[in-house]
Amino acid sequence: MDATNIQKNDPVGLIIQSDGTLLVTPNTTGVQMQRKKVFPVDAGTDHTLLLRELVGAYISGYTEIVVRSRYRLPADIIEQVRNFTTMSIGQEIVEETDTDITVKDLLNPTEMPMENSLRRMAVIATKMSGDAVTALRDRDSSLATSVIERDGDVDRLQWLVARQANLIFSDVNLSRRMDIPAATASGYIQIAKIIERIADHATKIARNAIELADYPPLDNVIGGESIQQAERDAMAIFRAAIEAFHSGDLEQANTTIGHTKDLEEHCREINHMALSFEAADAMHFVYITDSLRRMGDYSTDICEHTINKIVGSDA
């Protein structure tokens, strides 16, 4: 019992699992487990690595993170910690001295349902995609820049979903309070990652829109229906996939997978029209159609996950 720090005569909790087995846990209070992570730093610390470590600790479920130096903390290290708290949800600096910064998680996991986070991610990603194509059509670099900035909002929610899932994996009491089994939480991580990738492709379209901001109008491509229709196809597939996932609709998930054919046809038409452009310009259109096609592919991944989940729950 050394690993769990259970001593003789210590009270333990018994939890009945869904398969009828009993789980023994040293946590009898039901209070969320507290975990602390300390990062030693100095003037030579790699700032990029430190930020990645902070995000990693956050996603892993640490409730307290301390950045500590033997001497006075460098100003750029302090700035990086502040950047981390801005990028993450629920993380706040609660104590700061010359040598230490303490960040604590102030968000109660039960107050931010994982399904709600997924729905919010899907709404943001859908709007990003539509605005990216609108920015391309209207030569609106400001709107395209806005799309790129919103990608950070999706990232923050994806990290939150991953964090909450890891908390559930390590704390069966939290799993019970949130009514989310570990297998369900694992699926939420997969869906969140897929939505994050779809948002990434909306960002790529926005970046190409900026590159094409000075391109002369072409009614049959930029100002017309081709790319807009392809984007509508991609988002229709995405919305149907998300709906099937949340409702557990096997038939809708299966039907949605077959809807990628129209999207692929529109993308081929755009690529064919792009053959008449200068090579450098044509590549931007190819990148855009590739992103739209990948959005459709990622959406079918959501459908396949939904089907696997439904079939698996019938076992």
C-alpha atoms as one frame of an Amber mdcrd trajectory, in Angstrom:
protein
   0.000   0.000   0.000   3.041   2.288  -0.111   2.058   3.706  -3.510  -1.325
   4.851  -2.193  -0.014   5.880   1.241  -2.650   3.728   2.983  -1.621   2.709
   6.491  -3.020   0.126   8.884  -6.459   1.097  10.263  -6.804   3.975   7.745
 -10.390   4.388   6.424 -10.952   3.616   2.755 -13.839   4.107   0.371 -15.567
   1.380  -1.645 -17.085   2.312  -5.001 -19.271  -0.038  -7.010 -18.210  -0.061
 -10.661 -20.573  -0.486 -13.602 -19.450  -4.112 -14.051 -20.204  -4.925 -10.410
 -16.616  -4.911  -9.185 -15.561  -2.877  -6.136 -12.968  -0.112  -6.310 -11.003
   0.670  -3.153  -9.953   4.323  -2.814  -8.089   6.189  -0.061 -10.188   9.282
  -0.822 -13.224   9.024   1.457 -14.169  12.714   1.459 -15.067  13.116  -2.210
 -13.036  16.345  -2.289 -11.013  16.927  -5.445  -7.462  15.651  -5.117  -4.789
  18.362  -4.908  -1.561  17.952  -6.879   1.430  20.280  -6.929   4.133  20.706
  -9.590   7.315  22.779  -9.134   9.402  24.060 -12.063  12.921  25.262 -11.158
  14.106  28.098 -13.439  17.082  30.404 -13.866  18.354  33.043 -16.293  19.156
  30.353 -18.871  15.749  28.677 -18.887  14.271  28.039 -22.342  11.136  30.207
 -22.350   9.363  28.202 -25.032  10.013  24.943 -23.199   8.817  26.488 -19.921
   5.519  27.525 -21.517   5.045  24.033 -22.915   5.789  22.555 -19.504   3.250
  24.843 -17.863   0.596  23.839 -20.402   1.552  20.188 -19.891   1.153  20.498
 -16.121  -2.198  22.222 -16.610  -3.496  19.517 -18.950  -2.147  16.787 -16.653
  -4.414  18.093 -13.893  -2.050  19.744 -11.428  -4.027  22.052  -9.162  -1.002
  24.095  -8.060   2.002  25.068 -10.183   5.058  26.806  -8.744   7.812  28.437
 -10.816  10.843  28.793  -8.535  14.295  30.320  -8.840  17.241  30.279  -6.437
  17.678  33.975  -7.150  15.392  36.768  -8.297  13.015  35.616 -11.019  13.946
  37.082 -14.436  11.337  39.484 -15.792  10.867  37.447 -18.980  10.105  34.304
 -16.937   7.453  36.226 -15.011   5.993  37.431 -18.311   5.860  33.873 -19.639
   3.943  32.692 -16.564   1.468  35.540 -17.057   1.099  34.513 -20.699   0.262
  30.996 -19.514  -2.498  32.207 -17.179  -3.954  34.248 -20.046  -3.891  31.260
 -22.398  -5.486  28.806 -19.962  -8.886  28.675 -18.277  -9.155  28.873 -14.495
  -5.444  29.440 -13.796  -4.581  32.451 -11.643  -1.436  33.740  -9.971  -2.233
  33.622  -6.244   1.198  34.377  -4.801   4.327  36.076  -6.096   7.660  36.733
  -4.388  11.099  37.653  -5.679  11.910  33.973  -6.239   8.527  32.199  -6.614
   5.309  32.453  -8.560   2.402  30.239  -7.522  -0.425  29.512  -9.927  -3.575
  27.766  -8.709  -6.594  26.313 -10.450  -9.651  28.292  -9.350 -12.135  26.497
 -11.610 -14.365  23.812 -10.151 -14.395  21.069 -12.841 -18.068  20.373 -12.225
 -18.952  23.972 -13.108 -17.690  23.588 -16.693 -19.374  20.505 -18.232 -17.199
  18.887 -20.884 -20.079  18.583 -23.361 -20.642  22.329 -23.124 -16.980  22.946
 -23.897 -17.226  20.736 -26.984 -20.350  22.542 -28.168 -18.666  25.918 -27.677
 -15.603  24.727 -29.590 -17.813  23.598 -32.472 -19.631  26.951 -32.606 -16.356
  28.891 -32.696 -14.806  26.613 -35.342 -17.907  26.886 -37.555 -17.899  30.681
 -37.349 -14.156  30.775 -38.045 -14.620  28.743 -41.213 -17.435  30.920 -42.539
 -15.588  34.145 -41.717 -12.387  32.878 -43.344 -14.170  32.316 -46.665 -16.012
  35.637 -46.330 -12.650  37.336 -45.765 -11.384  35.660 -48.940 -14.417  36.778
 -50.947 -14.412  40.357 -49.653 -10.614  40.793 -49.522 -11.041  41.577 -45.831
  -7.673  41.125 -44.143  -9.045  42.400 -40.812 -11.671  39.676 -40.727  -9.054
  37.094 -41.687  -6.845  38.282 -38.830  -9.801  37.957 -36.464 -10.215  34.321
 -37.529  -6.556  33.628 -36.789  -6.853  35.187 -33.329  -9.939  33.117 -32.490
  -7.958  29.918 -32.955  -6.565  30.575 -29.473 -10.083  30.356 -28.010 -10.496
  26.869 -29.447  -7.073  25.835 -28.146  -7.950  26.999 -24.621 -11.156  24.952
 -24.602  -9.368  21.909 -26.009  -6.791  22.120 -23.212  -9.621  22.418 -20.686
 -11.333  19.286 -21.998  -8.031  17.385 -21.881  -7.392  18.644 -18.336 -10.821
  17.627 -17.071 -10.462  14.205 -18.677  -7.112  13.682 -16.932  -8.660  14.762
 -13.635 -11.388  12.159 -14.149  -8.810   9.482 -14.976  -6.981  10.131 -11.705
  -9.965  10.791  -9.415 -12.842   8.324  -9.476 -14.831  10.500  -7.062 -14.723
  13.395  -9.521 -15.805  11.001 -12.266 -18.847  10.088 -10.186 -19.703  13.705
  -9.343 -19.520  14.733 -12.986 -21.282  11.522 -14.062 -18.650  10.956 -16.731
 -17.014   7.499 -16.944 -13.334   7.394 -17.914 -14.198   5.878 -21.323 -16.550
   8.788 -22.094 -13.935  11.326 -21.020 -11.414   9.642 -23.316 -13.842  10.064
 -26.207 -14.298  13.735 -25.374 -10.534  14.222 -25.706 -10.634  12.714 -29.206
 -13.549  14.883 -30.333 -11.977  18.039 -28.868  -8.750  17.339 -30.754 -10.643
  16.861 -34.019 -12.523  20.153 -33.565  -9.223  21.879 -32.779  -7.797  20.586
 -36.074 -10.832  21.842 -37.982 -10.279  25.275 -36.422  -6.627  25.062 -37.465
  -7.717  24.579 -41.078 -10.061  27.572 -40.834  -6.992  29.508 -39.710  -5.046
  28.255 -42.718  -7.814  29.469 -45.033  -7.675  32.873 -43.326  -3.897  33.049
 -43.821  -4.311  32.283 -47.513  -7.076  34.896 -47.709  -4.565  37.479 -46.486
  -2.083  36.354 -49.149  -4.793  36.756 -51.805  -6.074  40.108 -50.524  -4.684
  41.964 -53.561  -5.697  39.322 -56.091  -8.036  40.583 -58.860 -11.687  39.489
 -58.481 -12.733  36.251 -60.142 -16.498  35.799 -60.076 -16.288  32.106 -60.773
 -13.907  31.409 -57.905 -13.413  34.021 -55.169 -16.462  36.216 -55.584 -18.783
  33.463 -56.763 -20.207  30.259 -55.378 -17.450  27.664 -55.788 -15.388  28.139
 -52.622 -18.404  29.351 -50.638 -20.362  26.246 -51.627 -17.454  23.990 -50.718
 -17.251  25.669 -47.304 -20.998  25.259 -46.798 -20.647  21.568 -47.693 -17.803
  21.134 -45.207 -19.631  22.855 -42.363 -22.887  21.003 -43.067 -20.976  17.745
 -42.636 -19.314  19.061 -39.481 -22.562  20.235 -37.891 -24.288  16.941 -38.703
 -21.360  15.004 -37.235 -21.427  17.034 -34.015 -25.199  16.619 -33.747 -24.925
  12.864 -34.260 -22.214  12.674 -31.598 -24.174  14.554 -28.946 -27.465  12.798
 -29.686 -25.925   9.350 -30.135 -27.649   8.947 -33.506 -26.023   6.019 -35.303
 -28.051   6.431 -38.509 -27.207  10.116 -38.819 -23.532   9.414 -38.213 -23.516
   6.766 -40.928 -25.434   8.943 -43.410 -23.179  11.945 -42.789 -20.067   9.983
 -43.761 -21.476   9.608 -47.276 -21.950  13.375 -47.712 -18.271  14.058 -48.390
 -18.658  13.246 -52.093 -20.211  16.634 -52.966 -17.483  18.437 -51.032 -14.739
  16.532 -52.842 -16.345  17.331 -56.211 -16.482  21.063 -55.465 -12.849  21.012
 -54.366 -11.812  19.292 -57.595 -13.675  21.938 -59.627 -11.882  24.764 -57.817
  -8.492  23.119 -58.290  -9.235  22.681 -61.988 -10.099  26.396 -62.346  -6.927
  27.291 -60.458  -4.835  25.676 -63.219  -5.304  28.828 -65.297  -3.690  31.044
 -62.608  -0.094  31.856 -61.972   1.526  29.019 -60.054   2.109  31.043 -56.881
  -1.544  32.157 -56.790  -2.896  28.754 -57.774  -1.169  27.173 -54.766  -3.168
  29.341 -52.380  -6.418  28.031 -53.842  -5.107  24.468 -53.645  -4.226  25.019
 -49.978  -7.741  26.355 -49.340  -9.499  23.422 -50.988  -7.192  21.010 -49.177
  -8.239  22.572 -45.849 -11.926  22.379 -46.763 -11.569  18.739 -47.790  -9.750
  17.928 -44.556 -12.544  19.564 -42.573 -14.912  17.078 -44.162 -12.547  14.195
 -43.450 -12.174  15.186 -39.797 -15.952  15.422 -39.505 -16.294  11.845 -40.745
 -13.799  10.872 -38.025 -16.309  12.248 -35.503 -19.029  10.127 -37.115 -16.856
   7.008 -36.987 -16.102   7.632 -33.320 -19.827   8.039 -32.674 -20.612   4.734
 -34.388 -17.851   2.932 -32.467 -19.098   4.409 -29.192 -22.716   3.382 -29.810
 -21.805  -0.134 -30.947 -19.415  -0.551 -28.022 -22.044   0.493 -25.489 -24.337
  -2.277 -26.758 -21.793  -4.949 -25.849
